[in-house]
Amino acid sequence: MTELKRSIGFSMLTLYGLGTILGAGIYVLVGKVAITAGIYAPISFLIAALLAGVSGYSYAKLSALFPKSAGEAVYIQEAFNRQTLSTVIGWMVVLTGIVSAATISKGFVGYLQVFVSIPDFWAITLLLITMTALAAWGVSESVMVTAVTTVMGIVGLGIILIYSLPAFTTLPDRIHELTPSFNDGAIWYGILLGAFLAFYAFIGFEDMVNMAEEVKQPQRSLPKAIIAAIVISSLLYYFIALAAVLQLPIEELTASKAPMADIMQRHSEPMAWFISLISLAAVVNGALVQIIMGARVLYGMGKQGLAPLWLATLHPSRKTPLLATVLLGAVVWFLATNLDLTNLAKITSFIIIVVFLLVNSALITLYYRGQTGAIKVWMPALGVLMCLVFLCLQIVQMVTSGAPIAH
């Protein structure tokens, strides 16, 4: 069988990971987190970063042990030897990628219409045809586009932080406002609910393992790139959240659909327009990386016998999973142009935590079999505990409010 082309190094892989994590979420999510966490939203992002970090540790270790596409399905199969469970997990990961790409594609319309008036159907169709064609053309080209748009996104966040420097100088006088009382259960419940929402801003690092068969020296590059992407995104998220709560009144922040642009409006009208343009690029990037990821999972599942073999078919010269990419793009297009994704997004958000729970459990299982070498077993154990807490929080929130969980 023709193999995928190994053309991605550590730097490009790290930028790809940052692209999957940062995406468009950081430009809209801070206000949603503040709805439950209030001025303590930065703490919510720190707690979310902790869950991403401990789960990222499990992904890093497992990706070094099993550097294959369809990463999660492979890890579950190796740990529990249950092909049915591995198959279900693989399809869960594909589903999250499809729904995320469809949701991002629908969000693309709003950003695009800031600059040009175009019907929703055609905006989504043109976006997905272009992104699917690029993903099918070649992984080097796709990852290069992802890297460029990721750099644009990081530059945009850097601009926001530079303009926010005067606000950071007020921290010594306002630190008491930003420090919650440890005895106030209601405040911490709100912070934890905010952390649950903020966690979805970190989703994406797990996509990196599905590029394993296209990475140079995957046993070395993958773990380092996963940890680097999580650390960099965590720092960016924390300081952006801090900049937001220091500069925007909570009422304005929670009502804002574009909090980053609102921050820049206070400093520079042209820069606010520029940040909107970068947001558009981030949305395009988000759709592309989800199509790339989903196609690699389908390819890996076909190769492992967990899905139809034809999904592992590669283009003879481009060495990309052509049929899997086209199929995924078509399904994303159908969902984005025809369905209300609110309820499906709520289910998908639950699924990804279940996947993380099983991946952390897989590392623990393999450790006690002596298959992992020396690891810090308390890290995946903490990951399991935090996943269970977050699952309970989501169930409580869904039962008590019925409110959709946004990514």
C-alpha positions in Angstrom: 0.0 0.0 0.0 1.2 3.5 -0.8 2.4 5.4 2.3 1.7 9.0 3.3 4.5 11.4 2.5 6.7 12.4 5.5 7.3 16.1 5.0 6.4 17.9 8.3 9.1 18.9 10.8 8.8 20.1 14.4 8.3 23.8 13.7 5.6 23.3 11.1 3.9 20.7 13.2 3.8 23.1 16.2 2.3 25.8 14.1 -0.3 23.3 12.8 -1.1 22.4 16.4 -1.4 26.1 17.3 -3.7 26.6 14.3 -6.0 23.8 15.5 -6.0 25.1 19.0 -6.3 28.8 18.5 -8.6 28.7 15.5 -11.3 31.3 15.7 -12.3 30.5 19.2 -10.1 33.0 21.0 -11.7 35.9 19.1 -15.2 35.1 20.4 -14.9 32.8 23.4 -13.7 35.1 26.1 -17.1 36.8 26.4 -18.9 33.5 26.7 -16.7 32.3 29.4 -17.3 35.6 31.3 -21.0 34.9 31.3 -20.5 32.3 34.0 -17.1 33.2 35.4 -17.4 37.0 35.3 -14.2 38.9 36.0 -12.6 35.7 37.0 -12.5 34.4 33.4 -8.7 34.3 33.3 -8.8 31.7 36.1 -11.2 29.6 34.1 -8.7 29.6 31.3 -6.0 28.5 33.7 -8.1 25.6 34.9 -8.9 24.6 31.3 -5.2 24.8 30.5 -4.5 22.3 33.3 -6.9 19.7 31.8 -5.4 20.3 28.4 -1.9 20.0 29.8 -2.5 16.7 31.6 -4.4 15.2 28.7 -1.7 16.5 26.3 0.9 14.7 28.4 -1.0 11.4 27.7 -1.3 12.2 24.0 2.4 13.1 23.8 3.5 9.8 25.5 1.1 7.7 23.4 2.0 9.4 20.1 5.6 8.4 20.7 4.7 4.8 21.4 2.3 4.5 18.5 3.0 7.1 15.8 0.1 6.3 13.5 -2.9 8.1 11.9 -6.2 7.5 13.7 -4.3 8.0 16.9 -7.0 7.7 19.5 -8.5 4.6 17.9 -5.0 3.0 17.8 -4.3 3.9 21.5 -7.6 2.4 22.7 -7.0 -0.7 20.6 -3.5 -1.2 22.1 -4.7 -0.6 25.6 -8.0 -2.4 25.7 -7.9 -4.7 22.7 -11.5 -4.0 21.9 -11.9 -3.4 18.2 -15.5 -2.3 18.6 -14.6 0.3 21.1 -11.6 1.5 19.0 -13.9 1.8 16.0 -16.5 3.8 18.0 -13.8 6.1 19.3 -12.4 6.7 15.8 -15.8 7.6 14.5 -16.4 9.9 17.5 -13.2 11.8 16.6 -14.3 12.1 13.0 -17.7 13.3 14.1 -16.2 16.1 16.3 -14.1 17.2 13.3 -17.0 17.2 11.0 -19.3 19.2 13.3 -16.5 21.6 14.3 -15.7 22.2 10.6 -19.4 22.7 9.8 -19.9 25.1 12.7 -16.8 27.1 11.7 -18.0 27.2 8.1 -21.3 28.7 9.2 -19.3 31.3 11.3 -17.3 32.1 8.2 -20.4 33.8 6.7 -20.7 36.4 9.4 -17.0 37.4 9.2 -17.1 37.5 5.4 -20.2 39.7 5.3 -18.3 42.4 7.2 -16.3 42.9 4.0 -18.6 41.7 1.1 -22.3 40.8 0.8 -22.8 37.2 -0.4 -25.6 34.6 0.3 -24.8 32.1 3.1 -25.1 29.1 0.8 -22.6 30.3 -1.7 -20.2 31.6 1.0 -20.1 28.2 2.7 -19.9 26.3 -0.6 -17.0 28.3 -2.0 -15.2 28.0 1.3 -15.5 24.2 1.5 -14.7 23.6 -2.1 -11.5 25.6 -1.7 -10.5 24.1 1.6 -11.3 20.5 0.5 -9.3 21.0 -2.8 -6.4 22.4 -0.8 -6.4 19.5 1.7 -6.5 17.0 -1.2 -3.7 18.8 -3.2 -1.0 18.2 -0.6 -0.2 18.1 3.1 2.8 20.4 2.7 0.7 23.0 1.0 -2.1 22.6 3.5 0.1 22.8 6.5 1.9 25.8 5.0 -1.4 27.7 4.6 -2.3 26.7 8.2 1.1 27.9 9.4 0.7 31.3 7.6 -2.8 31.9 9.0 -1.7 30.7 12.4 1.1 33.3 12.4 -1.4 35.9 11.3 -3.6 34.9 14.3 -0.7 35.1 16.7 0.3 38.5 15.3 -3.3 39.7 15.8 -3.2 38.5 19.5 0.2 40.2 19.9 -1.2 43.5 18.6 -4.1 43.2 21.1 -1.6 42.6 24.0 0.6 45.5 23.0 -2.3 47.9 22.9 -3.4 46.4 26.3 -0.1 47.1 28.0 -1.4 50.3 29.8 -4.3 48.2 31.2 -1.8 45.6 32.6 -0.1 48.4 34.6 -3.3 48.7 36.6 -3.0 45.1 37.9 -1.4 46.0 41.3 -4.4 48.2 42.1 -7.0 45.7 40.8 -5.5 42.4 41.9 -8.1 42.1 44.7 -10.9 42.3 42.2 -9.4 39.4 40.2 -8.9 37.1 43.2 -12.0 35.1 44.2 -12.7 34.1 47.7 -11.9 30.5 48.4 -15.0 30.2 50.6 -17.5 31.3 48.0 -18.9 28.1 46.4 -21.1 30.0 44.0 -18.2 31.9 42.5 -16.1 28.8 42.1 -19.1 26.9 40.5 -19.3 29.8 38.0 -15.5 29.6 37.4 -15.6 25.9 36.8 -18.5 26.3 34.4 -16.4 28.9 32.7 -13.5 26.5 32.6 -15.7 23.9 31.0 -16.4 26.4 28.2 -12.8 27.6 28.1 -11.6 24.1 27.6 -13.1 23.9 24.2 -10.7 26.7 23.1 -7.9 24.2 23.7 -9.4 21.4 21.7 -7.2 20.7 18.7 -3.9 19.5 20.1 -5.2 16.0 19.8 -5.6 16.5 16.1 -1.8 16.6 15.8 -1.4 12.9 16.5 -3.4 12.1 13.3 -0.6 13.7 11.3 1.9 11.1 12.7 2.6 9.3 9.4 3.4 12.6 7.7 5.8 13.8 10.3 9.6 13.4 10.2 10.9 11.6 13.2 7.4 11.4 14.8 8.7 9.7 18.1 10.7 12.9 18.8 8.8 15.6 17.0 5.2 14.8 18.0 5.5 14.8 21.8 7.6 18.0 21.8 5.2 19.8 19.3 2.1 18.8 21.4 3.5 20.2 24.6 4.9 23.4 22.9 1.5 24.1 21.3 -0.4 23.7 24.6 2.1 25.9 26.5 2.1 28.7 23.9 -1.7 28.7 23.5 -2.2 28.6 27.3 -0.1 31.7 27.8 -1.9 33.5 25.0 -5.4 32.6 26.3 -4.6 33.7 29.8 -3.2 37.1 28.9 -5.9 37.7 26.3 -8.6 36.9 28.9 -6.8 39.2 31.4 -6.7 42.0 28.8 -10.4 41.6 28.1 -11.6 41.8 31.8 -9.3 44.7 32.5 -10.6 46.8 29.6 -14.2 45.9 29.0 -17.0 46.2 31.6 -18.3 42.7 32.3 -21.8 43.6 30.9 -20.2 44.7 27.6 -17.8 41.7 27.5 -20.6 39.1 28.1 -22.8 40.7 25.4 -20.0 41.1 22.8 -19.9 38.8 19.7 -16.4 40.1 18.9 -14.6 41.0 22.1 -11.2 41.3 20.5 -12.5 43.9 18.0 -14.3 45.7 20.8 -11.0 46.0 22.7 -9.3 47.4 19.7 -12.1 49.9 19.0 -11.1 51.6 22.2 -7.6 52.1 20.9 -7.6 52.3 17.0 -10.4 52.0 14.5 -8.1 50.8 11.7 -6.6 48.2 14.0 -10.1 47.0 14.9 -10.8 46.4 11.2 -7.5 44.6 10.9 -8.3 42.3 13.8 -11.6 41.5 12.1 -9.7 40.5 8.9 -7.4 38.3 11.0 -10.5 36.7 12.6 -11.7 35.8 9.1 -8.4 34.1 8.3 -8.6 32.2 11.6 -12.0 30.9 10.6 -10.7 29.7 7.2 -7.8 28.1 9.0 -10.1 26.3 11.4 -12.1 24.8 8.6 -9.0 23.6 6.8 -7.4 21.9 9.8 -10.6 20.0 10.7 -10.9 18.7 7.1 -7.2 17.6 7.2 -7.6 16.0 10.6 -10.9 14.2 9.8 -9.5 12.8 6.5 -6.4 11.4 8.3 -8.5 9.7 10.9 -10.6 8.1 8.1 -7.4 7.1 6.3 -5.9 5.6 9.5 -9.1 3.7 10.4 -9.3 2.3 6.8 -5.6 1.2 7.1 -6.2 -0.4 10.5 -9.3 -2.3 9.4 -11.6 -0.2 11.5 -13.4 1.4 8.5 -13.8 0.5 4.8 -10.4 -0.1 3.1 -11.2 2.4 0.3 -10.9 5.2 2.8 -7.1 4.5 2.9 -6.8 5.1 -0.8 -4.0 7.7 -1.6 -3.6 9.9 -4.6 -0.8 8.3 -6.6 1.3 11.4 -6.9 0.1 13.8 -4.2 0.2 11.1 -1.5 -2.9 12.5 0.2 -6.0 10.5 1.3 -8.1 11.8 -1.6 -11.3 9.8 -1.2 -11.5 10.4 2.5 -10.8 14.1 2.1 -13.6 14.5 -0.6 -16.1 12.5 1.5 -15.4 14.5 4.6 -15.6 17.8 2.7 -19.0 16.8 1.2 -20.4 15.8 4.6 -19.2 19.0 6.2 -20.9 21.0 3.3 -24.2 19.1 3.8 -24.3 19.8 7.5 -23.2 23.4 7.2 -25.8 24.2 4.5 -28.8 22.2 5.8 -28.8 21.5 9.5 -29.2 23.3 12.8 -26.0 22.2 14.6 -26.8 23.4 18.2 -27.9 20.1 19.6 -25.3 18.1 17.7 -22.6 20.5 19.0 -23.7 19.9 22.5 -23.5 16.1 22.0 -20.1 16.5 20.3 -18.7 18.6 23.2 -19.6 15.7 25.5 -18.0 13.1 23.2 -14.6 14.8 23.1 -14.4 14.7 26.9 -15.2 11.0 26.8 -12.4 10.5 24.2 -10.0 12.3 26.5 -11.1 10.2 29.5 -10.4 7.0 27.5 -7.1 8.2 26.2 -5.9 9.0 29.7 -7.2 5.6 30.9 -5.3 3.9 28.0 -2.0 5.4 29.1 -2.6 4.2 32.7 -3.5 0.7 31.5 -0.4 0.5 29.3 1.8 1.8 32.2 0.7 -1.0 34.5 1.4 -3.5 31.8 4.9 -2.2 31.6 4.5 -1.0 28.0 5.2 2.7 28.5 8.5 2.9 30.3 8.9 5.5 33.0 6.0 8.1 33.1 4.4 10.4 35.6 1.3 8.2 36.1 -0.3 10.9 38.3 -0.7 13.0 35.2 -3.1 10.7 33.3 -4.8 9.9 36.6 -5.5 13.6 37.2 -6.7 13.8 33.6 -9.2 11.0 34.3 -10.4 12.8 37.4 -10.8 16.2 35.6 -12.6 14.6 32.7 -15.1 13.0 35.1 -15.6 16.4 36.8 -16.1 18.2 33.5 -18.6 15.5 32.3 -20.6 15.9 35.5 -20.5 19.7 35.1 -21.8 19.5 31.6 -24.6 17.1 32.6 -25.6 19.5 35.5 -25.6 22.5 33.2 -27.6 20.7 30.5 -30.2 19.5 33.0 -30.5 22.8 34.8 -30.3 25.3 32.0 -30.6 23.5 28.7 -28.2 26.1 27.3 -26.0 25.1 24.4 -22.3 24.6 24.9 -20.3 26.7 22.5 -16.9 25.8 21.1 
